[in-house]
Amino acid sequence: MSELLPADHDYTQEFENGIHYASVELAELAARTIAQQCGFFIVRGSWKPNTAGQNPVTALCMYCDRSSRIVKSYKPDPTKETRGNISSKGTGCQFQICIKEVWQKDGPNTWVMVGVTSRETGANRGFHNHEKVLYPEHHRHNKQFSEAEKERLRLMRKAGVRPNQQKTTLNTEGGVHHDIKQMYNINSKTRLDEMGEMDAIQFALHGAEHRGYHICLQKDSNNVLTNLFFAHPTSIQMLHAWPYVILIDSTYKTNRYGWPWVEIIGVTPVKKNFNIACAIIKQETKEAYEWLLRCIKGLLGDTVPNVIVTDKEGGLLASIPVVFPLPHTVHLLCLWHVNNCVKQKFEVLLGGIAKREVAHAVWKKYFDKAAWSWTQEGFLQKINEFERVWTVKNKKMVDYVRGEWLSHQTMWAMCYTNHVFHLGNTSSNRVESSHSSFKTFLVSGRGAIDTCFAKNHNYMEHQFLEVVNELHKSLNRNLSRAIEAPCTFLRRVVSSEAIKLMLDGAAELKDSCACHFQMTHGLKCACQIVQAKEEGRQFYAQELHVLTLIVN
């Protein structure tokens, strides 16, 4: 428990030091410092002008923060229900000093601290009736934000810095003790000031238009927003340069409405993701996804992607063939999701967790080997073997595979996808990675639309810098293995990642080459590289797919 301030000690003498200060601000700061050293805090009160005589005197009154003024500050409103649990730290302390302006005949006026006496009794008001402040470093007057700190907070908020990181930065730099609640309060006030009269949706659209975004929105019959699509102008430029592979997936827990957040991802020549567009949809229906795909088609213009990779979302499965029909665009299902779904279903059908090892062994022996088989004969052999063995043991597993996955086998089995240009993207792991990266920029998953948009904008700006950096590195990277034939003329034109893939494939060639690499990646396969080396022949950039080029 804190010790009491001595009731018979006159603290006026601590302040009447005879020092003249150049401004009232300096005098006020000195008074606060002296009070804190004595074990209490004082607060600014009212100004007391004195117009009597030729030389008007102005004084600033300062009170103890536990004075009677604080006790009387709350006045209940009789028209409203009485608030419960009303409390105050006020003790009726009478301490008071004044900072008076001293008129100078020659030179600028100065300011001094003087004591105050009671008008009613004439008693000196330099005494306290309460204990010392127990934790002065955590007193609210020591945690107030300066204007410079508030501006720093605004800049950090704009950059997407989390409140706990803002707190750490300011407390480390300034040696103060701001708490997290103050950070949230200032951030909230800043956001409300920026919004003005707009609501969250209007503010998000205003921000998107101001930054040059391509925006599409859809409303229901009651004029309520149901779907929102937006694309960064840089994303659109990158899409026009690299429109060949598109991955689509939705994630959750990103906004207070509980609506799915859909990310549309593209692939660069240096195997980096770039965010084509994002959308917030109310429901994952065929109509919503068809609307979203038409928005993407509007960005592409006359161009169509070679492949679109998704998981087995019913709305996407039904809408992609409508908007991007075969044979121009091939829809692939994420092989990782397919394998994972089959593995988990086998576990359930065999009896749950107790049979997990058996279920995984069956999946590995038949389905996984069929999925990764490079030939249709190998695929059919494993599927037929699985059906023959397990029709007797557990027919439900066979029926599940037949009904759920074999009807879409051309969309996920390796023997079929090896004939499609997909640049190695047979799963939606790039989108999952993008989800994870985006969520690191979110302070929480309960933000409004304007907050989600602002965080996503920061994420995309960061992503664009990463893509440019990787393109620059790839352009200037000098692969020693590429100096000799057949890749000499590909250096600084084709991405170093593409050259490395070709050379690694040739180095791993043993007996035969499946010759799928040229179809899936648009690059020369291993047997072609070996043959070119033997003949001393060079490859040229025109022989490779345009997506592998960093200069075109």
C-alpha positions in Angstrom: 0.0 0.0 0.0 1.3 3.5 -0.9 2.4 5.8 2.0 0.3 9.0 2.7 1.6 12.4 1.7 2.3 14.3 4.9 -0.8 16.3 5.7 1.2 19.1 7.4 3.6 19.7 4.6 3.1 22.7 2.4 4.2 21.8 -1.1 3.9 25.3 -2.4 7.5 25.9 -1.5 8.5 23.1 -3.9 7.1 25.1 -6.8 8.0 28.7 -5.8 11.6 28.4 -7.1 11.9 31.9 -8.4 12.7 30.7 -11.9 11.3 32.7 -14.8 10.3 30.6 -17.8 10.1 31.8 -21.4 6.7 30.3 -22.1 3.7 28.9 -20.2 4.4 25.5 -21.8 7.8 25.3 -20.3 6.5 26.4 -16.9 3.7 23.9 -17.1 6.2 21.1 -17.9 8.4 22.1 -15.0 5.4 22.1 -12.6 4.3 18.6 -13.7 7.9 17.3 -13.2 8.2 18.8 -9.7 4.8 17.3 -8.7 5.7 13.9 -10.0 9.0 14.0 -8.0 7.0 14.8 -4.9 4.7 11.8 -5.5 1.5 13.3 -7.0 0.2 14.7 -10.3 -1.3 18.0 -11.3 -3.6 18.8 -14.2 -4.3 21.9 -16.1 -7.3 24.0 -15.0 -8.8 27.3 -16.2 -7.2 30.6 -17.2 -7.6 33.5 -14.8 -7.2 36.8 -16.7 -6.9 40.0 -14.6 -7.7 43.2 -16.6 -7.3 45.6 -13.6 -4.6 48.2 -13.9 -2.4 49.1 -16.8 -0.5 45.8 -16.9 -3.0 42.9 -17.3 -1.8 39.7 -15.6 -2.8 36.3 -16.9 -2.5 33.1 -14.8 -3.0 29.4 -15.6 -4.4 27.4 -12.6 -3.2 23.9 -12.0 -4.9 21.4 -9.6 -4.1 18.1 -8.0 -5.5 15.3 -10.2 -7.4 14.1 -7.1 -9.1 17.4 -6.3 -12.7 18.0 -5.6 -13.2 19.2 -9.1 -12.9 15.6 -10.3 -15.4 14.4 -7.7 -18.0 16.8 -8.9 -17.4 16.3 -12.6 -20.1 13.6 -13.0 -23.6 14.9 -13.1 -26.3 12.3 -13.6 -28.9 12.9 -16.3 -32.3 12.6 -14.7 -33.9 11.7 -18.1 -31.7 8.6 -18.4 -31.3 5.4 -16.4 -28.8 5.9 -13.6 -25.4 4.4 -14.3 -24.2 1.8 -11.8 -20.8 1.3 -10.3 -19.8 5.0 -10.6 -16.5 5.6 -8.9 -13.9 8.3 -8.7 -10.4 8.7 -7.5 -11.1 12.2 -6.3 -10.5 12.9 -2.6 -11.4 16.5 -2.5 -7.7 17.5 -2.4 -7.5 21.3 -2.2 -3.9 21.7 -3.6 -3.6 24.4 -6.3 -0.8 26.5 -7.8 -0.8 29.2 -10.5 1.5 29.9 -13.4 1.5 33.7 -13.8 2.6 35.9 -16.6 5.1 38.5 -15.5 5.1 41.7 -17.4 8.5 42.9 -18.5 9.1 46.5 -19.4 12.2 45.7 -21.4 11.9 42.4 -23.3 9.3 39.6 -23.6 7.1 38.6 -20.7 8.0 35.5 -18.6 6.1 33.0 -16.5 6.6 32.0 -12.8 4.9 29.5 -10.4 3.1 30.9 -7.3 1.0 29.5 -4.6 -2.7 30.0 -4.1 -4.9 30.8 -1.1 -8.6 30.0 -0.6 -10.9 32.9 -1.4 -13.4 31.8 1.3 -11.0 31.1 4.2 -7.7 32.6 3.1 -6.0 29.3 3.9 -3.0 28.3 1.9 -3.9 25.6 -0.8 -0.5 23.8 -0.8 -1.5 20.7 1.2 -2.7 17.2 0.1 -5.0 14.7 1.9 -4.2 11.5 0.0 -1.4 8.9 -0.5 1.4 9.1 -3.0 1.0 7.7 -6.5 2.1 4.0 -6.2 3.1 3.4 -9.8 3.9 6.8 -11.4 5.2 5.3 -14.6 1.8 3.8 -15.4 -0.2 6.9 -14.5 -2.4 8.1 -17.3 -0.5 11.5 -17.5 2.7 9.6 -18.2 1.0 7.6 -21.0 -0.5 10.4 -23.0 0.4 10.5 -26.7 2.2 13.5 -28.1 1.2 14.8 -31.5 4.4 13.4 -33.0 3.6 9.9 -31.5 0.0 10.1 -32.9 1.4 10.9 -36.4 3.8 8.0 -36.0 0.9 5.7 -35.1 -1.1 6.9 -38.2 1.9 6.1 -40.4 2.4 2.6 -38.8 -1.3 1.9 -39.1 -1.2 2.8 -42.8 1.7 0.5 -43.3 -0.2 -2.4 -41.7 1.8 -2.6 -38.4 -0.1 -4.5 -35.7 -1.1 -2.6 -32.5 1.2 -4.7 -30.3 4.1 -3.9 -32.6 3.2 -0.2 -32.6 3.2 -0.4 -28.8 6.6 -2.0 -28.7 8.1 0.5 -31.1 6.8 3.6 -29.3 7.6 2.3 -25.8 11.2 1.3 -26.9 11.9 4.6 -28.6 10.4 6.9 -26.1 10.8 5.0 -22.8 7.1 5.5 -22.0 4.4 3.0 -21.0 1.6 3.3 -23.5 -0.8 0.3 -23.3 -2.5 -1.6 -26.0 -6.0 -0.1 -25.4 -4.7 3.3 -26.2 -3.3 2.0 -29.5 -6.7 0.6 -30.4 -8.5 3.8 -29.4 -6.2 6.0 -31.5 -6.4 3.7 -34.5 -10.2 3.5 -34.3 -10.4 7.3 -34.1 -8.0 7.7 -37.1 -10.2 5.3 -39.1 -13.4 7.2 -38.2 -11.8 10.5 -39.1 -10.8 9.1 -42.5 -14.2 7.7 -43.2 -16.1 10.9 -42.4 -19.7 10.4 -43.4 -19.0 7.2 -45.4 -19.8 3.7 -44.2 -17.4 0.8 -44.4 -18.4 -0.3 -47.9 -18.4 3.2 -49.3 -15.0 3.9 -47.8 -13.6 0.7 -49.3 -14.9 1.6 -52.7 -13.6 5.1 -52.4 -10.1 3.8 -51.5 -10.2 1.3 -54.4 -11.2 4.0 -56.9 -8.6 6.4 -55.6 -5.9 3.8 -56.2 -7.1 3.0 -59.7 -8.6 -0.5 -59.0 -10.9 -2.3 -61.4 -14.1 -2.8 -59.4 -17.1 -5.0 -60.0 -20.0 -5.3 -57.5 -23.3 -7.1 -57.4 -26.4 -6.2 -55.3 -29.6 -8.1 -54.6 -33.2 -6.8 -55.2 -33.0 -4.8 -51.9 -29.9 -3.0 -53.1 -27.7 -4.8 -50.6 -24.2 -5.8 -51.6 -23.7 -9.5 -52.2 -20.5 -9.8 -54.2 -17.5 -7.5 -54.6 -14.6 -8.0 -57.0 -11.5 -5.8 -57.2 -8.2 -6.0 -59.1 -5.1 -3.8 -58.6 -4.0 -2.0 -61.8 -0.5 -3.6 -61.6 -2.1 -7.0 -61.3 -4.0 -6.4 -64.5 -0.8 -5.6 -66.3 0.9 -8.7 -65.0 -2.2 -10.8 -66.0 -1.9 -9.5 -69.6 1.8 -10.5 -69.6 1.3 -14.0 -67.9 -2.4 -15.1 -68.4 -1.6 -18.8 -68.9 -2.1 -20.4 -65.5 -4.7 -19.3 -63.0 -5.4 -20.7 -59.5 -8.6 -20.0 -57.6 -9.5 -20.8 -54.0 -11.4 -19.2 -51.1 -10.4 -18.7 -47.5 -12.4 -17.9 -44.4 -12.2 -15.9 -41.1 -11.0 -12.8 -42.8 -13.9 -10.4 -42.1 -16.6 -9.8 -39.6 -19.4 -10.8 -42.0 -18.1 -14.4 -42.3 -18.1 -14.1 -46.1 -15.6 -16.2 -48.1 -12.6 -14.3 -49.4 -11.6 -15.6 -52.8 -8.1 -15.1 -54.2 -7.2 -15.5 -57.9 -3.5 -16.2 -58.3 -1.2 -16.1 -61.4 2.3 -17.4 -61.9 5.3 -15.5 -63.1 8.3 -16.8 -65.2 10.4 -17.0 -61.9 7.8 -19.2 -60.3 6.5 -16.4 -58.0 2.8 -15.9 -57.2 1.0 -12.7 -58.1 -2.4 -11.8 -57.0 -4.6 -11.2 -60.0 -7.7 -10.2 -58.1 -9.7 -10.7 -54.9 -13.4 -11.1 -54.3 -15.8 -11.2 -51.3 -18.8 -13.3 -52.0 -21.8 -13.9 -49.8 -22.4 -17.5 -50.7 -20.3 -20.0 -52.7 -23.0 -20.8 -55.3 -22.7 -21.5 -59.0 -24.2 -18.1 -59.8 -21.7 -16.3 -57.5 -18.7 -18.1 -59.0 -20.0 -17.6 -62.6 -20.2 -13.9 -61.9 -16.7 -13.9 -60.5 -15.3 -15.8 -63.5 -16.9 -13.4 -65.9 -15.2 -10.6 -64.0 -11.9 -12.3 -64.6 -12.8 -12.8 -68.3 -13.4 -9.1 -68.5 -9.9 -8.4 -67.3 -8.4 -10.9 -69.8 -10.2 -9.5 -72.9 -9.7 -11.7 -75.9 -7.1 -13.9 -74.1 -8.0 -17.1 -72.4 -5.9 -19.1 -69.8 -4.4 -22.4 -70.6 -5.4 -23.9 -67.3 -7.4 -23.1 -64.2 -6.6 -25.0 -61.0 -9.1 -25.3 -58.1 -10.2 -27.7 -55.5 -13.5 -29.6 -55.9 -15.8 -26.7 -55.1 -19.2 -27.4 -56.5 -19.8 -23.9 -57.6 -16.5 -23.6 -59.5 -16.9 -27.1 -60.9 -20.2 -26.1 -62.5 -19.3 -22.6 -63.6 -15.8 -22.9 -65.1 -17.0 -24.9 -68.2 -19.6 -22.2 -68.8 -17.3 -19.2 -68.8 -14.0 -20.9 -69.9 -15.0 -23.9 -72.0 -12.8 -26.7 -73.4 -10.6 -27.0 -75.4 -9.2 -23.5 -74.9 -9.1 -23.7 -71.1 -8.5 -26.9 -69.1 -9.9 -27.2 -65.6 -7.6 -29.1 -63.2 -8.5 -30.3 -59.7 -5.9 -29.9 -56.9 -4.2 -33.3 -56.6 -3.4 -32.7 -53.0 -7.0 -32.1 -52.1 -8.1 -35.2 -54.1 -5.6 -37.4 -52.3 -6.4 -35.9 -48.9 -10.1 -36.4 -49.3 -9.8 -40.0 -50.4 -7.4 -40.8 -47.5 -9.8 -39.3 -44.9 -12.8 -41.0 -46.5 -11.1 -44.4 -46.4 -10.4 -43.9 -42.8 -14.1 -43.2 -42.0 -15.4 -46.1 -44.1 -12.9 -48.6 -42.5 -14.0 -47.7 -38.9 -12.4 -44.3 -37.9 -9.2 -43.6 -36.1 -8.6 -47.2 -35.0 -8.2 -48.2 -38.7 -6.2 -45.1 -39.8 -3.0 -47.1 -40.6 -4.9 -49.6 -42.7 -6.8 -46.8 -44.5 -3.5 -45.0 -45.3 -1.9 -48.2 -46.5 -4.8 -48.9 -48.9 -4.7 -45.3 -50.2 -1.0 -45.5 -50.7 -1.0 -48.9 -52.4 -3.8 -48.2 -54.9 -5.1 -44.6 -55.2 -1.9 -42.6 -54.7 0.0 -44.8 -57.1 -2.8 -44.5 -59.7 -2.9 -40.7 -59.3 0.8 -40.4 -59.9 1.1 -42.9 -62.7 2.5 -41.4 -65.9 0.6 -43.7 -68.2 -3.0 -44.4 -68.6 -2.3 -48.2 -68.5 -0.6 -47.8 -65.1 -3.5 -45.7 -63.9 -6.2 -48.2 -65.0 -4.2 -51.1 -63.7 -4.1 -49.7 -60.1 -7.8 -48.7 -60.2 -8.9 -52.1 -61.5 -6.8 -53.9 -58.9 -8.3 -51.7 -56.1 -11.8 -52.4 -57.3 -11.2 -56.2 -57.6 -9.8 -56.5 -54.1 -12.0 -54.1 -52.2 -15.4 -54.8 -53.8 -15.4 -57.9 -51.6 -13.8 -56.3 -48.5 -15.6 -52.9 -48.4 -17.7 -52.0 -51.4 -18.5 -48.6 -50.1 -14.9 -47.5 -50.6 -15.1 -48.6 -54.3 -18.4 -46.9 -54.8 -17.0 -43.7 -53.3 -14.0 -43.6 -55.6 -16.1 -44.4 -58.6 -18.9 -41.9 -57.9 -16.8 -39.0 -56.5 -13.5 -39.1 -58.4 -13.3 -41.4 -61.4 -15.9 -39.3 -63.2 -13.3 -36.4 -63.0 -10.1 -38.4 -63.5 -8.9 -36.4 -66.5 -8.8 -33.3 -64.2 -6.4 -34.7 -61.6 -4.7 -38.0 -62.7 -1.1 -37.4 -63.7 -1.4 -39.5 -66.9 -4.0 -37.0 -68.2 -2.6 -33.7 -66.7 0.9 -34.4 -68.2 -0.6 -33.4 -71.6 -1.6 -30.0 -70.3 0.6 -26.9 -70.0 0.3 -26.1 -66.2 3.9 -25.1 -65.3 3.9 -27.8 -62.6 0.8 -26.4 -60.9 -1.3 -29.6 -60.3 -2.3 -28.4 -56.8 -3.7 -25.2 -55.3 -0.8 -24.9 -52.9 0.1 -21.5 -54.3 -3.3 -20.1 -53.3 -3.0 -21.7 -49.9 0.4 -20.0 -49.5 -1.2 -16.7 -50.6 -4.0 -17.1 -48.0 -1.4 -17.6 -45.3 0.7 -14.6 -46.4 -2.4 -12.4 -46.6 -3.6 -13.3 -43.1 -0.2 -12.2 -41.7 -1.2 -8.7 -42.8 -4.6 -8.9 -41.1 -4.7 -7.6 -37.5 -7.7 -9.9 -36.9 -10.3 -11.8 -38.8 -13.1 -9.5 -37.6 -12.4 -6.4 -39.8 -14.9 -4.6 -41.9 -14.7 -4.5 -45.7 -12.6 -1.3 -45.7 -10.1 -2.8 -43.3 -9.8 -6.0 -45.3 -9.3 -4.0 -48.5 -6.6 -1.8 -46.9 -4.7 -4.8 -45.6 -4.9 -6.6 -48.9 -3.6 -3.5 -50.7 -0.6 -3.5 -48.4 -0.1 -7.2 -49.0 -0.3 -6.8 -52.8 2.2 -3.9 -52.8 4.6 -6.0 -50.9 4.0 -8.9 -53.3 4.7 -6.8 -56.4 8.1 -5.7 -55.0 9.0 -9.4 -54.4 8.1 -10.3 -58.0 10.1 -7.4 -59.4 13.1 -8.3 -57.2 12.9 -12.0 -58.3 12.7 -10.9 -62.0 15.8 -8.7 -61.6 17.7 -11.5 -59.8 16.8 -14.0 -62.5 17.8 -11.6 -65.3 21.2 -11.0 -63.7 21.9 -14.5 -62.3 24.7 -16.2 -64.2 24.3 -20.0 -64.1 27.7 -21.6 -64.7 26.1 -24.7 -66.2 24.3 -22.6 -68.8 27.5 -21.2 -70.4 27.9 -24.2 -72.6 25.6 -25.6 -75.2 22.7 -25.9 -75.6 21.6 -23.1 -73.2 24.2 -20.4 -74.0 21.8 -18.2 -75.9 19.0 -18.6 -73.3 20.9 -16.7 -70.5 19.5 -13.3 -69.6 16.4 -14.0 -71.8 14.9 -17.1 -70.2 14.4 -17.2 -66.5 17.2 -19.0 -64.6 14.6 -21.2 -62.9 13.5 -22.5 -66.3 17.1 -23.2 -67.4 17.8 -24.9 -64.1 14.7 -27.2 -64.5 15.9 -28.3 -67.9 19.4 -29.0 -66.9 18.3 -30.8 -63.7 16.0 -33.0 -65.8 18.8 -33.9 -68.2 21.2 -34.7 -65.4 18.6 -37.1 -63.9 17.9 -38.9 -67.2 18.7 -42.6 -66.9 17.2 -45.0 -69.4 14.3 -43.1 -71.1 12.5 -39.8 -71.1 8.7 -39.5 -70.8 8.8 -36.3 -72.9 6.1 -34.7 -70.9 8.2 -31.7 -69.7 7.7 -29.9 -73.0 3.9 -30.1 -72.7 3.6 -29.3 -69.0 6.3 -26.6 -68.7 6.9 -25.4 -72.3 10.6 -26.3 -72.0 12.9 -28.8 -73.7 12.7 -32.3 -72.2 15.7 -34.3 -71.0 16.2 -36.3 -74.2 16.2 -33.2 -76.3 18.9 -31.6 -74.2 21.1 -34.6 -74.2 20.8 -34.9 -78.0 21.5 -31.2 -78.5 24.6 -31.5 -76.3 25.9 -34.4 -78.4 25.3 -32.4 -81.6 26.7 -29.1 -80.2 23.4 -27.4 -81.1 22.0 -24.3 -79.3 18.5 -23.6 -78.1 16.8 -20.3 -78.8 14.1 -18.5 -76.8 11.6 -18.8 -79.6 11.6 -22.6 -79.1 10.3 -22.3 -75.5 6.9 -21.2 -74.1 6.6 -17.4 -73.7 5.9 -17.8 -70.0 9.5 -18.9 -69.4 10.8 -15.6 -70.9 11.7 -12.7 -68.7 12.6 -10.6 -71.8 10.1 -10.7 -74.6 
